[in-house]
Amino acid sequence: MDAQIKEWQTRAEALKPLNLKQIEPQLAELDAHLTLRSHIVGWTVTDADTTVWQTLRGNRVAHAYIKQSLMPNLCRWFRYIEDAYPQQAALPDRTKEKGKDVAKEKQKDDGANYDIGLQDVGDGTGIVTRFPPEPSGYLHIGHAKAALLNDYFAHEKYKGTLLLRFDDTNPIKEKQEFQDAIVEDLALMGIKADKVSYTSDYFQELYETCVRMLKEGTAYADDTLQEKMREERMDGIASARRDSSVEDNLARFEEMKKGGAEGIIWCIRAKMSVDNPNKAMRDPVIYRCSPEVHHRTGDTWKIYPTYDFCCPIVDSLEGVTHALRTTEYNDRDAQYQWFITNLKLRGVFNWGFARLNFVRTLLSKRKLTKIVDSGFVWGWDDPRMPTIRGVRRRGVTIPALREFILRQGPSKNIVNLDWHSFWATNKKHIDPIASRYTAIASDAKVPVTVIGARDGVITEEKDKHAKYTDLGKKKVVFSSNIIIEQDDAASFAQDEEITLMNWGNAIVRKISHSINPLASPSGLKTVTGLELELHLQGDVKKTSKKVTWLSQDQSLVPVELVDFDYLITKDKLEDEDVLEDFLNPKTEFRVKTLADCNVAELKVDDVFQFDRKGYFRIDKAFAHGESAIAFQIPTGKGGK
């Protein structure tokens, strides 16, 4: 391994030139090398990772290229090292270099740079942004980015105003339940809008605007079948109804307003263009007939405006200065501005940012609704779901969520992120607050007799966290009757010296075996018991095996540990992919354990660490007769 590390330290020299063409082949080679690796050499961070990372981070050309995420494996590794190993990833402290203040340059370049941002901001006090979710599902992590960016520009970058406006224009999909959940989730993320409104508040104004357009000849009624309309728009063919008279169009709109059999077959389209190269400009639909009851307005309306029609009008009416939208709306920005111009509305700037995508993750609200309704997951707050509630239930903290999303910055490049960096960011936040406890797998416990232990049962007070002592104390019970796990016991050799964590060294004096042909078809031996002789004067630094243990002379707490896998088996679903073909059949893994007596005090949402098992969040607290349930929190080393 030393030779490999040295080789990569040497190869790092080729990454120093400030010339992209010169270093691009080396970057591509590194990207390929990291395809199935989290580290350049071996299974943990080494000087190879440190040297290469610092070289790339210190090369402004290479760093700018990496931030574009054009090489996914290299980008994933770069962010992982930065998040999981901040000390190793730190650049040398150079306060002055060639007359420049390098510390300030570094500070300016770290994290997201929003200074490229909004147009015509003035002193910033007049900035008004808005977050316009549709109440048709729970907020997912993609929505979180939009919400946090709007909040950032309104309240942190500038001294402006943030509006929360529910885009409630589709009674078929929308529910009060979703609306209430969105308000709660935004509050959990620390986002407080200065004003809350609803597109339904403007249904009368929107209706009158549509009537005006029909009278002015900038809109028309159409009963073309949906499939044919789609083909005509694609081929640049005008609808047969495009030149209908104003009287006919108004009459059709009135039929739509009644919600009857005749009205339901019609829609209203804006008369923009037939064959504009930008297909979003080809006479989009602006009103539909839908007789369903609306969750806020009841049966008052039978016609509802489309999002693309409402958005520029209500934005202008509510004083929005900058409409922040994901880059998937780029083609529709021209449509947005057409309404602003032709309806003579107050101007609004469009500003685009890349949506947040993750590998093997569904962010389509339609598909998420489908797997919830089918019972494939427990609900919208299932810890396998990418909803705000789902990732929180999995164990992410809100500060970590905010930090990760804001650090992505305003890039317009759409990339599929992996979850390593996300959970590595979270680990930094939970480690200082996670008390340390011990658990042993119930079906793999091995009874051990400890020779030389003090007589009776001894209980001592120990720090819950060796480093962060302000977390308080816990009870550690010592006795001659303990249990350890089968995997540890099976690795012991006669007279081997091992370390009992938080106790001291011991020597293996006796190993009892049995052969269970059903459990071990190959004839491997199962350890049924051990005798260990304490050797507390031994050096814990010289033993290779540090094992967890629990005294049986305490009230052991049953805890079911639950880990999860991705819901889908493909990094990115394509439009033609059938969801059911890529659903992961096994995504939930449960292990029953016995934990030390302190775990009985843990409450729902408490975050802690079981030594050698990882971080967990309590989803169900221990109650006499019922096990506690704890969800494993990823740390960035194994993905989600």
LUMLOGU-123903 format. One record per residue (C-alpha): x, y, z; residue number from 1; chain. Coordinates in steps of 0.5 Angstrom, whole numbers, plus 500, padded with zeros to 3 digits. Example, Ala and Ser with C-alpha at 12.3 -4.5 7.8 and 13.67 -1.06 7.14 Angstrom:
BEGIN
> 525 491 516 1 A
> 527 498 514 2 A
//
This chain:
BEGIN
> 500 500 500 1 A
> 506 505 502 2 A
> 508 504 494 3 A
> 501 506 492 4 A
> 501 512 496 5 A
> 508 514 494 6 A
> 506 513 487 7 A
> 499 517 487 8 A
> 503 523 491 9 A
> 508 523 485 10 A
> 502 523 480 11 A
> 499 529 483 12 A
> 505 533 480 13 A
> 501 532 474 14 A
> 495 536 476 15 A
> 499 542 478 16 A
> 499 546 471 17 A
> 494 552 470 18 A
> 492 549 464 19 A
> 485 545 463 20 A
> 488 541 456 21 A
> 494 539 460 22 A
> 491 536 466 23 A
> 484 534 463 24 A
> 487 527 461 25 A
> 490 526 468 26 A
> 483 528 471 27 A
> 479 523 467 28 A
> 484 517 469 29 A
> 483 519 476 30 A
> 475 519 475 31 A
> 476 512 472 32 A
> 480 510 478 33 A
> 475 512 483 34 A
> 469 509 479 35 A
> 468 504 485 36 A
> 472 507 490 37 A
> 471 512 496 38 A
> 479 513 497 39 A
> 484 513 492 40 A
> 488 507 496 41 A
> 485 502 501 42 A
> 479 503 505 43 A
> 480 509 509 44 A
> 483 516 508 45 A
> 491 516 506 46 A
> 496 521 504 47 A
> 494 519 497 48 A
> 487 522 498 49 A
> 490 528 502 50 A
> 496 530 497 51 A
> 491 529 491 52 A
> 485 533 494 53 A
> 490 539 496 54 A
> 493 539 489 55 A
> 486 540 486 56 A
> 484 544 491 57 A
> 490 549 490 58 A
> 489 549 483 59 A
> 484 554 481 60 A
> 483 551 474 61 A
> 482 544 476 62 A
> 477 546 482 63 A
> 473 550 477 64 A
> 472 544 473 65 A
> 471 539 478 66 A
> 465 544 481 67 A
> 462 543 474 68 A
> 461 536 476 69 A
> 463 533 469 70 A
> 466 527 472 71 A
> 462 524 477 72 A
> 466 520 480 73 A
> 472 525 481 74 A
> 466 530 484 75 A
> 463 525 489 76 A
> 470 523 492 77 A
> 472 530 492 78 A
> 466 532 496 79 A
> 467 526 500 80 A
> 474 528 502 81 A
> 472 535 504 82 A
> 466 533 508 83 A
> 468 527 512 84 A
> 476 529 513 85 A
> 476 536 514 86 A
> 483 536 517 87 A
> 486 532 512 88 A
> 483 536 506 89 A
> 485 543 509 90 A
> 490 547 505 91 A
> 496 550 508 92 A
> 495 557 511 93 A
> 498 562 506 94 A
> 496 569 509 95 A
> 500 572 503 96 A
> 502 570 496 97 A
> 505 575 491 98 A
> 501 581 494 99 A
> 495 577 495 100 A
> 491 576 501 101 A
> 490 568 500 102 A
> 486 567 506 103 A
> 481 572 503 104 A
> 481 569 497 105 A
> 480 562 500 106 A
> 474 565 504 107 A
> 471 568 498 108 A
> 472 561 494 109 A
> 469 556 499 110 A
> 462 554 499 111 A
> 457 557 495 112 A
> 458 563 491 113 A
> 452 567 490 114 A
> 455 574 488 115 A
> 454 572 481 116 A
> 446 573 483 117 A
> 440 577 482 118 A
> 439 582 477 119 A
> 438 590 479 120 A
> 438 589 486 121 A
> 439 596 488 122 A
> 440 596 496 123 A
> 437 590 497 124 A
> 431 592 501 125 A
> 426 592 495 126 A
> 428 584 493 127 A
> 421 580 494 128 A
> 422 572 492 129 A
> 417 567 493 130 A
> 416 560 494 131 A
> 410 557 490 132 A
> 409 549 492 133 A
> 403 546 489 134 A
> 400 542 495 135 A
> 399 535 492 136 A
> 404 532 496 137 A
> 410 533 501 138 A
> 416 537 500 139 A
> 422 533 498 140 A
> 429 535 498 141 A
> 429 538 491 142 A
> 423 543 494 143 A
> 428 544 500 144 A
> 433 547 495 145 A
> 428 552 492 146 A
> 425 554 499 147 A
> 432 555 502 148 A
> 435 559 496 149 A
> 429 564 496 150 A
> 429 564 503 151 A
> 437 566 503 152 A
> 436 571 498 153 A
> 430 575 501 154 A
> 433 574 508 155 A
> 440 573 508 156 A
> 443 576 502 157 A
> 439 582 502 158 A
> 434 585 507 159 A
> 428 583 503 160 A
> 421 579 503 161 A
> 419 572 502 162 A
> 413 570 500 163 A
> 410 563 501 164 A
> 404 562 495 165 A
> 401 555 495 166 A
> 399 554 487 167 A
> 393 551 488 168 A
> 390 550 481 169 A
> 389 543 481 170 A
> 383 540 485 171 A
> 384 533 483 172 A
> 391 532 486 173 A
> 391 537 492 174 A
> 389 536 499 175 A
> 389 540 506 176 A
> 393 535 509 177 A
> 399 537 504 178 A
> 398 544 505 179 A
> 399 544 512 180 A
> 405 539 512 181 A
> 408 544 507 182 A
> 408 549 512 183 A
> 410 545 518 184 A
> 416 542 514 185 A
> 418 550 512 186 A
> 418 551 519 187 A
> 422 545 521 188 A
> 427 548 516 189 A
> 427 555 519 190 A
> 424 558 514 191 A
> 419 563 515 192 A
> 415 567 510 193 A
> 413 574 511 194 A
> 407 573 507 195 A
> 402 567 506 196 A
> 398 567 500 197 A
> 394 562 495 198 A
> 393 562 487 199 A
> 386 561 489 200 A
> 386 568 492 201 A
> 386 571 485 202 A
> 381 566 481 203 A
> 377 572 480 204 A
> 383 576 477 205 A
> 385 571 473 206 A
> 378 569 470 207 A
> 377 577 468 208 A
> 384 577 465 209 A
> 383 571 461 210 A
> 376 574 458 211 A
> 380 580 457 212 A
> 385 576 452 213 A
> 379 572 449 214 A
> 376 579 447 215 A
> 383 582 445 216 A
> 384 576 440 217 A
> 390 573 444 218 A
> 387 567 446 219 A
> 382 562 444 220 A
> 378 556 446 221 A
> 380 549 443 222 A
> 377 542 443 223 A
> 382 539 440 224 A
> 383 532 443 225 A
> 390 532 447 226 A
> 394 527 443 227 A
> 392 531 437 228 A
> 394 537 440 229 A
> 400 535 442 230 A
> 402 532 435 231 A
> 400 539 432 232 A
> 404 543 437 233 A
> 410 538 436 234 A
> 409 539 428 235 A
> 408 547 428 236 A
> 401 546 425 237 A
> 395 551 427 238 A
> 389 548 431 239 A
> 383 549 427 240 A
> 380 553 432 241 A
> 385 558 432 242 A
> 382 563 428 243 A
> 375 562 432 244 A
> 371 569 433 245 A
> 371 572 439 246 A
> 364 571 440 247 A
> 365 563 439 248 A
> 371 563 444 249 A
> 367 567 450 250 A
> 361 562 449 251 A
> 366 556 450 252 A
> 369 559 456 253 A
> 362 560 459 254 A
> 360 553 458 255 A
> 367 551 461 256 A
> 365 556 467 257 A
> 359 552 468 258 A
> 363 545 468 259 A
> 358 541 464 260 A
> 359 536 459 261 A
> 360 541 453 262 A
> 364 545 457 263 A
> 369 540 460 264 A
> 371 538 453 265 A
> 374 545 451 266 A
> 380 549 454 267 A
> 383 556 453 268 A
> 390 557 449 269 A
> 394 563 449 270 A
> 395 565 442 271 A
> 403 566 442 272 A
> 406 562 436 273 A
> 404 556 432 274 A
> 411 554 430 275 A
> 416 558 434 276 A
> 423 554 435 277 A
> 421 554 443 278 A
> 416 549 443 279 A
> 413 552 450 280 A
> 411 558 446 281 A
> 407 554 441 282 A
> 400 556 444 283 A
> 400 553 451 284 A
> 394 552 455 285 A
> 392 557 460 286 A
> 385 554 462 287 A
> 382 548 463 288 A
> 375 545 466 289 A
> 375 541 472 290 A
> 368 540 476 291 A
> 372 537 482 292 A
> 371 540 489 293 A
> 377 545 491 294 A
> 379 544 498 295 A
> 379 552 499 296 A
> 374 554 494 297 A
> 369 549 494 298 A
> 365 548 488 299 A
> 365 556 486 300 A
> 369 555 480 301 A
> 369 549 475 302 A
> 375 552 471 303 A
> 382 553 473 304 A
> 388 557 470 305 A
> 395 553 469 306 A
> 401 554 473 307 A
> 404 558 467 308 A
> 399 562 466 309 A
> 398 564 474 310 A
> 405 565 475 311 A
> 407 571 472 312 A
> 400 574 473 313 A
> 400 573 481 314 A
> 408 574 481 315 A
> 407 581 478 316 A
> 401 583 483 317 A
> 404 581 489 318 A
> 410 585 488 319 A
> 415 579 486 320 A
> 422 582 483 321 A
> 425 576 482 322 A
> 422 569 480 323 A
> 427 564 482 324 A
> 426 557 478 325 A
> 430 551 476 326 A
> 433 551 470 327 A
> 428 546 467 328 A
> 423 552 466 329 A
> 428 556 462 330 A
> 424 555 455 331 A
> 418 557 459 332 A
> 421 564 461 333 A
> 420 566 454 334 A
> 413 564 455 335 A
> 413 568 462 336 A
> 415 574 459 337 A
> 410 574 454 338 A
> 405 574 459 339 A
> 408 580 462 340 A
> 409 584 456 341 A
> 402 583 453 342 A
> 398 584 459 343 A
> 402 590 461 344 A
> 404 587 467 345 A
> 409 590 472 346 A
> 416 587 470 347 A
> 419 581 474 348 A
> 426 578 473 349 A
> 427 570 472 350 A
> 433 567 475 351 A
> 435 560 474 352 A
> 438 555 478 353 A
> 439 547 477 354 A
> 435 542 481 355 A
> 437 538 486 356 A
> 438 530 484 357 A
> 440 524 487 358 A
> 442 518 484 359 A
> 437 512 485 360 A
> 432 517 488 361 A
> 425 519 486 362 A
> 424 526 486 363 A
> 418 526 481 364 A
> 412 527 486 365 A
> 407 523 481 366 A
> 412 517 482 367 A
> 413 518 490 368 A
> 405 519 490 369 A
> 405 512 487 370 A
> 409 508 491 371 A
> 406 511 497 372 A
> 399 509 495 373 A
> 401 502 493 374 A
> 404 501 500 375 A
> 411 500 498 376 A
> 413 505 503 377 A
> 410 506 510 378 A
> 408 513 508 379 A
> 411 520 506 380 A
> 415 520 512 381 A
> 418 513 511 382 A
> 426 514 512 383 A
> 427 511 505 384 A
> 423 517 502 385 A
> 427 523 500 386 A
> 422 528 503 387 A
> 424 533 508 388 A
> 420 528 513 389 A
> 423 522 511 390 A
> 430 524 511 391 A
> 429 527 518 392 A
> 426 521 520 393 A
> 432 517 518 394 A
> 436 522 522 395 A
> 439 528 518 396 A
> 439 535 522 397 A
> 436 541 520 398 A
> 442 545 520 399 A
> 446 539 516 400 A
> 440 540 511 401 A
> 441 547 510 402 A
> 448 547 510 403 A
> 449 542 505 404 A
> 443 545 500 405 A
> 446 552 501 406 A
> 453 549 499 407 A
> 451 547 492 408 A
> 450 554 490 409 A
> 447 557 484 410 A
> 450 552 479 411 A
> 446 551 473 412 A
> 449 545 471 413 A
> 444 539 473 414 A
> 448 533 476 415 A
> 446 527 479 416 A
> 449 527 486 417 A
> 450 521 491 418 A
> 448 521 498 419 A
> 455 521 501 420 A
> 457 528 501 421 A
> 450 529 504 422 A
> 451 524 510 423 A
> 458 526 511 424 A
> 455 533 512 425 A
> 450 531 517 426 A
> 455 527 521 427 A
> 459 533 523 428 A
> 453 535 526 429 A
> 451 529 530 430 A
> 458 527 532 431 A
> 458 532 538 432 A
> 451 531 540 433 A
> 451 523 540 434 A
> 452 519 546 435 A
> 456 513 546 436 A
> 452 506 548 437 A
> 453 499 547 438 A
> 449 493 543 439 A
> 450 486 542 440 A
> 446 482 537 441 A
> 441 478 540 442 A
> 442 472 536 443 A
> 449 472 536 444 A
> 451 473 543 445 A
> 456 469 547 446 A
> 456 468 554 447 A
> 463 470 557 448 A
> 466 469 564 449 A
> 471 474 566 450 A
> 477 471 571 451 A
> 480 476 575 452 A
> 473 481 575 453 A
> 472 484 582 454 A
> 467 481 586 455 A
> 460 482 585 456 A
> 457 487 580 457 A
> 460 494 580 458 A
> 457 500 577 459 A
> 461 506 575 460 A
> 459 513 572 461 A
> 463 514 565 462 A
> 462 520 560 463 A
> 457 519 555 464 A
> 462 522 550 465 A
> 469 521 551 466 A
> 471 528 547 467 A
> 464 532 549 468 A
> 464 531 556 469 A
> 458 536 557 470 A
> 453 530 554 471 A
> 453 528 561 472 A
> 454 521 565 473 A
> 452 514 563 474 A
> 452 508 568 475 A
> 457 502 566 476 A
> 456 495 569 477 A
> 462 491 570 478 A
> 461 483 573 479 A
> 464 477 571 480 A
> 458 475 567 481 A
> 458 478 560 482 A
> 456 477 553 483 A
> 460 479 546 484 A
> 458 478 539 485 A
> 459 471 535 486 A
> 464 474 530 487 A
> 468 477 535 488 A
> 469 470 539 489 A
> 470 466 533 490 A
> 476 471 531 491 A
> 480 469 538 492 A
> 485 464 538 493 A
> 487 461 545 494 A
> 491 465 549 495 A
> 491 471 545 496 A
> 491 478 548 497 A
> 485 482 546 498 A
> 482 489 549 499 A
> 475 489 552 500 A
> 473 496 550 501 A
> 472 501 556 502 A
> 475 496 561 503 A
> 482 494 559 504 A
> 486 488 556 505 A
> 484 480 557 506 A
> 487 474 555 507 A
> 483 468 552 508 A
> 484 462 556 509 A
> 478 458 554 510 A
> 474 457 548 511 A
> 468 452 548 512 A
> 465 450 541 513 A
> 459 446 538 514 A
> 458 445 530 515 A
> 451 446 528 516 A
> 451 443 521 517 A
> 444 447 519 518 A
> 447 454 521 519 A
> 454 452 519 520 A
> 454 447 513 521 A
> 461 448 511 522 A
> 462 445 518 523 A
> 465 451 521 524 A
> 465 452 529 525 A
> 460 456 533 526 A
> 463 459 539 527 A
> 458 457 545 528 A
> 462 460 551 529 A
> 469 463 553 530 A
> 473 464 559 531 A
> 477 471 559 532 A
> 483 473 564 533 A
> 483 480 565 534 A
> 490 483 564 535 A
> 489 490 566 536 A
> 496 492 566 537 A
> 496 490 558 538 A
> 497 495 553 539 A
> 491 497 549 540 A
> 495 500 543 541 A
> 498 493 542 542 A
> 492 489 541 543 A
> 489 488 534 544 A
> 482 486 537 545 A
> 478 491 541 546 A
> 471 488 542 547 A
> 464 491 545 548 A
> 461 487 551 549 A
> 456 488 556 550 A
> 455 485 563 551 A
> 449 481 564 552 A
> 448 483 571 553 A
> 444 489 569 554 A
> 437 491 566 555 A
> 439 490 558 556 A
> 434 493 553 557 A
> 432 490 547 558 A
> 433 494 541 559 A
> 431 493 534 560 A
> 436 496 529 561 A
> 433 498 522 562 A
> 438 499 516 563 A
> 435 501 509 564 A
> 437 501 502 565 A
> 435 505 496 566 A
> 428 504 493 567 A
> 430 504 486 568 A
> 436 500 483 569 A
> 438 504 477 570 A
> 442 511 478 571 A
> 437 515 474 572 A
> 430 513 471 573 A
> 429 515 464 574 A
> 422 517 461 575 A
> 421 510 458 576 A
> 423 506 464 577 A
> 417 503 468 578 A
> 418 504 475 579 A
> 415 497 478 580 A
> 421 494 474 581 A
> 426 498 478 582 A
> 423 498 485 583 A
> 428 495 490 584 A
> 425 488 492 585 A
> 429 488 499 586 A
> 430 495 502 587 A
> 429 494 510 588 A
> 434 490 514 589 A
> 432 489 522 590 A
> 437 486 527 591 A
> 435 485 534 592 A
> 440 487 539 593 A
> 441 488 547 594 A
> 443 494 549 595 A
> 446 497 556 596 A
> 441 500 561 597 A
> 442 507 559 598 A
> 438 506 553 599 A
> 432 505 556 600 A
> 432 513 558 601 A
> 432 515 550 602 A
> 426 518 547 603 A
> 424 519 540 604 A
> 428 523 536 605 A
> 434 522 540 606 A
> 441 521 536 607 A
> 446 516 539 608 A
> 452 512 537 609 A
> 452 504 538 610 A
> 460 503 539 611 A
> 462 499 533 612 A
> 455 499 530 613 A
> 454 506 528 614 A
> 449 512 529 615 A
> 442 511 530 616 A
> 436 515 531 617 A
> 430 513 536 618 A
> 424 512 532 619 A
> 420 508 538 620 A
> 422 509 545 621 A
> 423 503 549 622 A
> 417 501 553 623 A
> 417 495 558 624 A
> 415 489 554 625 A
> 416 493 547 626 A
> 423 493 544 627 A
> 426 500 542 628 A
> 426 501 535 629 A
> 432 505 532 630 A
> 434 507 525 631 A
> 441 507 522 632 A
> 444 514 520 633 A
> 448 513 514 634 A
> 455 517 515 635 A
> 457 518 508 636 A
> 462 512 507 637 A
> 456 507 505 638 A
> 451 512 501 639 A
> 444 512 503 640 A
//
